[in-house]
Amino acid sequence: MRGKMREKVLIFLIVSILSAYLIGCSNVSVLKNQDDGTTINTVEEQDSTPTTVDEVKENDNINPTNSTEPFVGRMALDSETENFFYGTWKVEKLLGFANSYNDASEYPTGQKIINDEIVINKDSFSSKGLKNYSDYQYELKNPIYEITIICYNEDDFYRNFKMDLPDINTNDEIKAIQVSDSSTGFGIPVGFLVVNNDSLILELEATCFELKRVTD
Protein backbone atom coordinates (compact mmCIF):
# COMPACT_ATOMS: atom_id res chain seq x y z
CA MET A 1 0.00 0.00 0.00
CA ARG A 2 2.75 2.43 0.93
CA GLY A 3 4.58 1.59 -2.31
CA LYS A 4 1.54 2.56 -4.37
CA MET A 5 1.18 5.76 -2.40
CA ARG A 6 4.82 6.70 -3.05
CA GLU A 7 4.30 5.93 -6.76
CA LYS A 8 1.26 8.25 -6.93
CA VAL A 9 3.17 11.02 -5.14
CA LEU A 10 6.10 10.62 -7.54
CA ILE A 11 3.82 10.78 -10.58
CA PHE A 12 2.11 13.86 -9.14
CA LEU A 13 5.49 15.61 -8.63
CA ILE A 14 6.64 14.78 -12.18
CA VAL A 15 3.39 16.14 -13.68
CA SER A 16 3.67 19.30 -11.54
CA ILE A 17 7.28 19.91 -12.65
CA LEU A 18 6.39 19.43 -16.34
CA SER A 19 3.41 21.78 -16.03
CA ALA A 20 5.55 24.47 -14.39
CA TYR A 21 8.15 24.12 -17.14
CA LEU A 22 5.58 24.45 -19.93
CA ILE A 23 3.99 27.47 -18.31
CA GLY A 24 7.41 29.10 -17.85
CA CYS A 25 8.15 28.70 -21.57
CA SER A 26 4.93 30.45 -22.56
CA ASN A 27 4.27 34.19 -22.57
CA VAL A 28 1.98 34.45 -19.58
CA SER A 29 0.14 37.60 -18.65
CA VAL A 30 -1.50 37.94 -15.27
CA LEU A 31 -4.89 39.54 -15.04
CA LYS A 32 -6.40 40.43 -11.68
CA ASN A 33 -10.11 40.43 -11.18
CA GLN A 34 -10.82 43.65 -9.29
CA ASP A 35 -14.12 42.38 -7.91
CA ASP A 36 -13.05 39.24 -6.02
CA GLY A 37 -9.25 39.60 -5.94
CA THR A 38 -8.67 36.33 -7.81
CA THR A 39 -5.82 35.97 -10.29
CA ILE A 40 -6.27 34.55 -13.80
CA ASN A 41 -3.35 33.39 -15.95
CA THR A 42 -3.78 33.71 -19.72
CA VAL A 43 -1.34 32.45 -22.33
CA GLU A 44 -0.71 34.71 -25.32
CA GLU A 45 0.46 33.14 -28.54
CA GLN A 46 3.30 34.94 -30.29
CA ASP A 47 3.23 35.40 -34.05
CA SER A 48 6.43 33.92 -35.37
CA THR A 49 5.91 35.22 -38.92
CA PRO A 50 8.82 37.57 -39.75
CA THR A 51 8.16 41.11 -41.03
CA THR A 52 9.16 41.49 -44.66
CA VAL A 53 11.12 44.40 -46.17
CA ASP A 54 8.11 45.33 -48.31
CA GLU A 55 5.93 45.61 -45.19
CA VAL A 56 8.48 47.91 -43.55
CA LYS A 57 8.58 50.13 -46.64
CA GLU A 58 4.79 50.19 -46.80
CA ASN A 59 4.59 51.30 -43.16
CA ASP A 60 7.18 54.02 -43.76
CA ASN A 61 5.06 55.35 -46.60
CA ILE A 62 1.94 55.51 -44.43
CA ASN A 63 3.30 56.89 -41.15
CA PRO A 64 5.16 60.21 -40.92
CA THR A 65 8.82 59.67 -40.01
CA ASN A 66 9.13 63.25 -38.78
CA SER A 67 7.06 63.41 -35.60
CA THR A 68 8.44 66.68 -34.19
CA GLU A 69 5.73 68.74 -32.48
CA PRO A 70 4.56 71.80 -34.47
CA PHE A 71 5.92 75.24 -33.55
CA VAL A 72 3.27 77.86 -32.83
CA GLY A 73 4.38 81.39 -31.96
CA ARG A 74 6.43 84.11 -33.63
CA MET A 75 9.98 83.95 -34.91
CA ALA A 76 12.10 85.77 -37.48
CA LEU A 77 12.90 84.13 -40.80
CA ASP A 78 16.00 81.96 -40.78
CA SER A 79 18.61 82.66 -43.47
CA GLU A 80 17.67 79.64 -45.61
CA THR A 81 14.02 80.69 -45.68
CA GLU A 82 14.99 84.28 -46.48
CA ASN A 83 17.08 83.20 -49.45
CA PHE A 84 14.18 81.21 -50.83
CA PHE A 85 11.35 83.61 -49.95
CA TYR A 86 12.66 86.90 -51.34
CA GLY A 87 12.00 87.64 -55.02
CA THR A 88 9.22 88.32 -57.51
CA TRP A 89 6.54 85.65 -57.71
CA LYS A 90 3.74 84.99 -60.21
CA VAL A 91 0.45 83.30 -59.32
CA GLU A 92 0.59 80.02 -61.23
CA LYS A 93 -2.57 78.03 -60.36
CA LEU A 94 -5.31 77.40 -57.82
CA LEU A 95 -4.44 74.64 -55.30
CA GLY A 96 -7.56 74.41 -53.17
CA PHE A 97 -9.56 75.66 -50.22
CA ALA A 98 -9.73 75.18 -46.48
CA ASN A 99 -12.66 73.22 -45.09
CA SER A 100 -14.35 76.50 -44.14
CA TYR A 101 -14.40 79.44 -46.53
CA ASN A 102 -16.43 82.58 -47.14
CA ASP A 103 -17.77 84.46 -50.16
CA ALA A 104 -14.46 86.28 -50.57
CA SER A 105 -12.81 82.93 -51.37
CA GLU A 106 -14.91 82.77 -54.58
CA TYR A 107 -15.37 79.01 -54.40
CA PRO A 108 -14.94 76.92 -56.56
CA THR A 109 -12.74 78.92 -58.97
CA GLY A 110 -10.89 81.10 -56.45
CA GLN A 111 -10.05 84.77 -56.79
CA LYS A 112 -9.14 86.04 -60.26
CA ILE A 113 -5.41 86.49 -59.72
CA ILE A 114 -3.77 83.93 -62.04
CA ASN A 115 -0.61 85.44 -63.62
CA ASP A 116 -0.66 88.37 -61.17
CA GLU A 117 2.64 89.12 -59.41
CA ILE A 118 3.82 89.78 -55.85
CA VAL A 119 7.19 91.34 -54.97
CA ILE A 120 8.81 90.19 -51.72
CA ASN A 121 12.06 91.85 -50.67
CA LYS A 122 13.75 92.24 -47.31
CA ASP A 123 13.15 96.01 -47.18
CA SER A 124 9.94 96.19 -49.25
CA PHE A 125 6.80 94.29 -50.06
CA SER A 126 4.22 94.85 -52.79
CA SER A 127 1.00 93.02 -53.58
CA LYS A 128 -0.20 95.81 -55.87
CA GLY A 129 0.01 93.27 -58.67
CA LEU A 130 -3.20 91.65 -57.39
CA LYS A 131 -4.96 94.21 -59.55
CA ASN A 132 -8.55 92.98 -59.25
CA TYR A 133 -8.66 93.17 -55.44
CA SER A 134 -7.96 96.41 -53.64
CA ASP A 135 -8.37 94.65 -50.28
CA TYR A 136 -5.23 92.62 -51.00
CA GLN A 137 -3.12 95.45 -52.42
CA TYR A 138 -0.35 96.60 -50.08
CA GLU A 139 2.92 98.42 -50.54
CA LEU A 140 5.11 98.27 -47.44
CA LYS A 141 8.54 99.62 -46.54
CA ASN A 142 10.59 97.58 -44.10
CA PRO A 143 7.88 94.95 -43.68
CA ILE A 144 7.96 92.52 -40.81
CA TYR A 145 8.16 88.88 -41.91
CA GLU A 146 7.49 86.33 -39.18
CA ILE A 147 7.12 82.57 -39.05
CA THR A 148 3.98 81.87 -37.01
CA ILE A 149 3.61 78.10 -37.43
CA ILE A 150 5.95 75.29 -38.48
CA CYS A 151 4.45 71.88 -39.24
CA TYR A 152 6.75 68.92 -39.79
CA ASN A 153 4.34 66.57 -41.55
CA GLU A 154 1.11 66.51 -43.52
CA ASP A 155 -1.06 65.42 -40.59
CA ASP A 156 -0.02 68.33 -38.36
CA PHE A 157 -0.52 70.73 -41.26
CA TYR A 158 -4.09 69.54 -41.69
CA ARG A 159 -4.79 69.76 -37.94
CA ASN A 160 -3.62 73.39 -37.85
CA PHE A 161 -4.93 74.69 -41.18
CA LYS A 162 -7.80 72.34 -42.06
CA MET A 163 -6.54 72.24 -45.64
CA ASP A 164 -5.91 69.25 -47.87
CA LEU A 165 -3.56 70.52 -50.60
CA PRO A 166 -1.95 68.49 -53.41
CA ASP A 167 1.41 70.22 -52.87
CA ILE A 168 1.69 68.98 -49.25
CA ASN A 169 3.17 65.49 -48.81
CA THR A 170 3.62 63.16 -45.83
CA ASN A 171 6.92 64.39 -44.35
CA ASP A 172 7.01 67.96 -45.67
CA GLU A 173 8.05 70.87 -43.48
CA ILE A 174 5.60 73.77 -43.85
CA LYS A 175 6.27 77.27 -42.51
CA ALA A 176 3.44 79.80 -42.31
CA ILE A 177 4.71 83.36 -42.89
CA GLN A 178 2.82 86.47 -41.83
CA VAL A 179 3.57 89.88 -43.33
CA SER A 180 3.01 92.92 -41.10
CA ASP A 181 3.19 96.68 -41.56
CA SER A 182 6.15 97.89 -39.48
CA SER A 183 4.50 101.27 -38.89
CA THR A 184 1.41 99.77 -37.26
CA GLY A 185 2.49 96.25 -36.34
CA PHE A 186 -0.67 94.85 -37.92
CA GLY A 187 -0.62 91.85 -40.22
CA ILE A 188 -2.06 92.05 -43.73
CA PRO A 189 -4.59 89.55 -45.19
CA VAL A 190 -1.97 88.11 -47.55
CA GLY A 191 -0.17 85.07 -46.15
CA PHE A 192 2.35 82.53 -47.39
CA LEU A 193 3.26 78.88 -46.84
CA VAL A 194 6.85 77.83 -47.49
CA VAL A 195 7.15 74.09 -48.19
CA ASN A 196 10.63 72.61 -47.59
CA ASN A 197 12.14 75.95 -48.65
CA ASP A 198 11.40 74.66 -52.14
CA SER A 199 7.89 75.83 -53.06
CA LEU A 200 5.74 78.81 -52.11
CA ILE A 201 1.97 78.96 -51.62
CA LEU A 202 -0.09 82.14 -51.45
CA GLU A 203 -2.96 82.14 -48.96
CA LEU A 204 -5.88 84.56 -49.43
CA GLU A 205 -8.79 84.14 -47.08
CA ALA A 206 -9.19 80.34 -47.19
CA THR A 207 -7.94 79.98 -50.77
CA CYS A 208 -4.47 78.76 -51.75
CA PHE A 209 -2.50 79.33 -54.94
CA GLU A 210 0.83 77.98 -56.15
CA LEU A 211 3.43 80.66 -56.86
CA LYS A 212 6.22 80.49 -59.43
CA ARG A 213 9.43 82.46 -59.10
CA VAL A 214 9.91 85.16 -61.73
CA THR A 215 13.12 86.79 -60.46
CA ASP A 216 15.42 86.45 -57.44
Secondary structure, 3 states (H helix, E strand, C coil): CHHHHHHHHHHHHHHHHHHHHHHHHCEEEEEECCCCCCEEEEEECCCCCCCCHHHHHHHHHHCCCCCCCCEEEEEECCHHHHHHHCEEEEEEEEEEEECCCCHHHCCCCCCCCCCCEEEECCCEEECCCCCCCHHHCCEEECCEEEEEEEECCHHHHHHHHCECCCCCCCCCCEEEEEEECCCCCCEEEEEEEEECCCEEEEEECCEEEEEEEEEC
